[in-house]
């Protein structure tokens, strides 16, 4: 009974500390990091109390191991990027000071704003990857979610909470529906989702100017031909400044929604039957089929839910940041979602951190260029090196496993 009471107290402390830390850190109150650290520290003792010391230590080692590989890639990329800057006559110390200060302090609010849509598209790509699918058309689903959110935002005059929830759900479903054709073709004919989702991504992008003209961007009647009318104010997401005065006026609660969705996706994948079946299909379709798992059903679910998640990225941009739809609204969030998913090893929680890293690199790169005149292209080089090193790890692991299997098979033959 005493252990149960202690567990409940620790769980409450974890939730309170974690939520407080995330809200404060997201709103540029940097001491929020201490609350997040405290939540992780308390969770260790929670594991010890609920399970045992060995289990808690195993969790801590696993947590540090998950940090080690991406961290190695980042450090190696920074070193190589520095060598490239030296070779081109730039000072890497000056550049990295500006990059880190701009991305993680001065322009932290921009880093967060950059990260929010990346979390959604990264989750979309990661979820599809778990089923062995490559949802490369996340960009198109992003556009569909944006158009649906704009159309609804211009018309729904309900109370803010009801209206915003409806916009998120309906727009996400519209983006999911946009993936029905690629999903059906994959299941029925085996058509590769890379081709079908990419084609539909281009279709969605070219539909957006037509949509904008029909919703306030007609050149004959508007001085802003490349943007829709503003959505209704009751459909704006709340901003942090409403309850945290020192927060930047552009920061909105979309980051909290994105983190909540990431936790939900993690739960679905690792604690539900649907998640187990999707991961089983992604690991080995023949083994999954032998267990009575429907391959077609799970491919359909994975691609539709991936579309839903990408659509939420577009919704967030419209109701949270822009409050309208621009013709060239996308900063490549769909394509960059692939990068953050790979860097996070398709772990939904990891996607949160890799999205923030990507967002901070972009924000810091802009500040670096503005203050030091060092080309922003160095940031793209660093991103490329990080991804190369992470992907190289998978390639090394793949060929290493094959080599070990061949050696084992050879040893068995010699023994016979």
N, C-alpha and C positions, 0 to 999 in steps of 0.2 A: 504493500500500500504506500509506503514511504517513497519507494523508487518511482512509483507511478506519479505521485504528487510532484516529485523533483523533475520528472520528465516533462510534465505539463508546464511547470514554471520555466524550464529551459526552453521549451518550444515557443512559449509566449515571448520570451526574451529574444529569441532568434528572429521571430517575425517582426517584433517592434523595432529591433535594432536594424534589421535588414531593410525594412520598408523606409525607416527614417534615413538611413544611409543613402539609399538609392534616390529618394526624393531630393535630399540636400545636395548630393553630388551632381545630380542631373541639372539642378538649378544653379550650378556654379558656386555652391557653398562647399568648398573643398574639404572641410573637416568631416564631411559626410563619409569620406573614405574610412575614417576611424570606426564609424558605426558598422560599416560593411565588414571590416576586419574583425570587429568584436563578434558579429553574427557568425562568422566562420569559426572563430575560436570557441564560442559557446556550443556550436554544432558538434565540434569534436567531443566535448564533454557529454553532450546529449547522446552521441553514439556510444560512448563508454558506459553510460548509465542504462541505456535501453538494451545494448548488446553486450560487448565486452571490450577489454583494452585492445586485444588483437584486431578486432574489427575496426575500431576507431583508428588504430595506427595504419591499417591497410587502406582506409579511406584517405588519410592524410598523405600517404605515399602515392596513391593513385592521383590525388589532386595535384601534387607537386610534379608528378610524371607528365600529366596532361599539359602543365605549363612549360615543361622543359623543352619539348620539341619545337613548338612555335617560337619560344624565346630564343632558342638556338638559331632558328631561321632569321629572326629579326636582327639579332646581334651580327650574324654573318653578313646580312644584307647591308647593315649600317657600315661595317668595315669596308666591304666592296664598294659601296656608294662613295665612301670617303676617298678611296683610292682613285675612283673615276674623277672625283672633283679635283684631286691633286693633279691628275694627269691633264686636266683641262684648265689648270691655272686658277682654281677657286680654293678658298680656305674652308675645309670641312668643319673646323671647330666653329667658325662664325656661322656657317650654314646650319649646323645641327643645333646650335644654341637658339637660333631664330625659329627653326622648325619645331623644336620641342616647346619653346615658350609660346609660340603662336598656336600650336595645336592643343596643348594641354593646360594652358593658363589664359593667355590674352584672348584667344578666340575659342575658348572651350564651348561656348554656346553654339558656335557654328559647327564644331565637331559633333555635338549632340544632334543638332538639326540634320547634319549629313548622315549620321548613324541610323536614325529612326527608320527611314525607308529601306536602308540596307538590311536591317534586322529582319524585316518582313520578307524581302526578296531572298535573303540568305536562308531563312527558314523554309521558304518555298523550295529552293533548290536542294537543300539538305534533306527535306522530307521525301522528295522524289528520289534522291540518291539512295535513301534507305531501302527503297523498293527496287533498286537497280535501274532507275530511270533517270534521264538527263533532261530536266525541264529548262532547256535553253531559251524558251520563249517567255520567260518571266517578264521581260520588257513589255510584251504585248498585253499580258494580263494586267500589268501596272497601268497601262493606258486605258484599258477597259474599266478598271476600278476607278480611275480618275474621272472618266466621262460619266459613269453612273453616279458618282458622288456629286459631281457638279450639277447634273440634271436634277437630282433629288434636292441638293442644297439650295437650288434656285426656287424650289417649289414647296418644300415641307415647312409649314409654319407651326408645328407642334411645339410643346415645351422642350427646351434644349436637350434634356437627358433622353427623352423618348425619341426625338428627332435624330440625334447623333447616333444612338444605338441602331435605329432603323437604317440610317445611311451606311454604317459600317457593315451590317449584316446583308442588306440587299445588294450593295455594291460588290461585296465579296462574293456573293452567290452569282452575280453577273459575270465576274471574272472566272469563277469556277465553271460556269456554263460555257465560257469561251474555250475551255479545254476539253469539252465533250467530244468534239470531232477528232482531235489527236488521240484521245483515250480510246474511243471506239475503233479507230483505225488500227491502233496498236493491238488491241484485243482480238479484233476480227481478222485482220490481214497481216499483222506483224510489222506494219509500216513504222519506221523508226521515228520516235518522238522528237528527236533532234531536228529532223527535216520539217515535220508538220508544225511543231510549235514555233519554229523560227519563221516559217512562211506566214503564219497567222500573226506573229509579232509585227511584221512589216505591214500587214493589212491593217492592224489596229492603229499603227502610227500614222498611216495615210488617211485613216478615217477621222482622225482628230481635227484637222482643219475644217472638214465639213461640219463636224459637231460644233466647233467654235463659231462658225458663221451662223449656225442656227440658234445660237444662244448668246447673242450680244456682240459677235465679232464680224458682222456684215460690213464690208468696206463702204457700202452705200449709205449706211446709217450710223456708223461708229467711227470715231477717231482712233480707236484701238482695235484694229482689224485682226490682231493676232492673239486676242485674249477674250474670254467670255465676260459677262457681267459678274459682279461680286455675288457670292451666295448670301443668303439671309444671315443676319448676325446671330440669330438663335441657333444656327448650325455651326458656329465657330467652336473649336475645342477650347476649354479653359486654359489660361496661361499661368505659369508659376508666379508671376508678379502679383496675381490676385491675392496670394496668401504668403508669398515670400518677397518682400519689397526690394531686395537687392538683386533679384533675378533679372536677366535680360528680358526686355519686353517681347521678344520674338519666341522665347522658349515656351513650349506648350506641353500638355500632359501626354502627348503622343508617345513619348519615350516610356512612360509608365505602362501604357497599353501594350507597346511592343514587347517590353520585358515580361508582362503578364502572359501574352500570347506565346512567347518562347518557353516559359515554364509549362504552360498547358500542352504545347507540342511535345516537350520532353516527357510529360506524364503519359500522353497518348502513346508515344512510341515505346516506352519502357515499362509501363504499368497497366496496359490494357491488352485485351485479346487482339483487337484490330492492329495495334502497334506491333505485337509479336508476329502476327501473320505477315504484315508488310515487310518487316525485317527478315523474316524467313524467306519470303519470295526474293528479296534482294540478295540474300546470301547464296541460295541454291534453289532454283525453281523445281528441279526434279525431286529433291528431298522434301520440299514444301508440298508438292503434289502427292508424294507418298504418304504424307501425314493427313491428307484429306483437305488441304488448304486450296481454295479456289484462286488460281493465278489471275484469271481475267478480272474477277471481282476486286482483288486487291490492287491491280494495276489501275483500274478505273478509279478506285477510292483515292489512291496516291496522287494521280494526276489532277483529279478534281480538287482535292484539298490543297495541292500545291498552287493551283490557279487561284483559289480563295485567298491564300496567304499573300500572293503577289498583288492581288487586287487591293488588299488592305493597305499596302504601301502607297498606292495611288490615292486612296481615300484619305490617308493621313496627310498627304501633301496638300490636298484641297481644303479639308476642314480644319487642319492644324496650322499650316504655314501660309499658303498662297491665297486661300479664300476665293479662288477663281482658277480657271484652267488656261494655261499658256500653250501656244502651239508647239513650242519646243521645251515643254516643262521638264523633260527627263534629263537627268545628268548621268545617264547610263546606269541607273539603279538596278535594272534587271540584269544587265551583263555583270556588273560588279558584285551582285548577289552570288554569282558563281564563285568568284574569288574568295569571298568571306566564308562561304560554305566549305570550300576545300581547305582553307586555312584552319577552320574549326573542326576538321575531320568529321563534318556532318553532325556534330553534336549541337543540339538546339541551344543549350546554355553557352557553349563556346561561341556560337554565332553572335551573341550579345557583345562579347569582348572583341572579337575580330571586326565587327561592324564599327565599334567605337574607335578601334585602331585605324581602320581605313578612313573613317570620317576625320579623325585627328590629323592623319597624314595629309589629307586634302586641305584642311583648314590651315595647318602649319605650313604647307607648301605655298599657299597664297601669301601668307604673312612673310615667309622667307624671301619670296620673289620681290615683294613690295619693299622690304627693308634692306635687302642685301644685293638685289639685282641678279642673284643666282637663278638660273632658269628653273622653273617648276618641273621641268621634264626629269630632273634628278629624282623627284618623288616617285614618278612612274617607274623609273629604273629600279628604285628600292623595292617598290611593290612587286615588280616582275621577278627580282632576285628572290624575294621571300617566297613567292609562289613556286618558283623553280625548285628551290631547296625542299619545300614541303612535298611537291609532286615527286621529286627525285627520291625522297624517302619511300614513297609507295612503290616506285619502280624497283628500287633496290630490294625492298621487302618481297615483291612479287617474284623477281628472278632468283632471289636468295632461297625462297621457299621451293621453287621449281628445282633448283640445283640440289637442295637437300633431299627432295623426293627421289631424284634420279640416283643420287649416291646411295640412298637407302635401298632402292630397288636393285641397284647393282650389287650391293652387299648381300642381299637376299639370294640373288642368282648364284653368286660365288659360294654361298653356304650350301646351296642345294647341289 
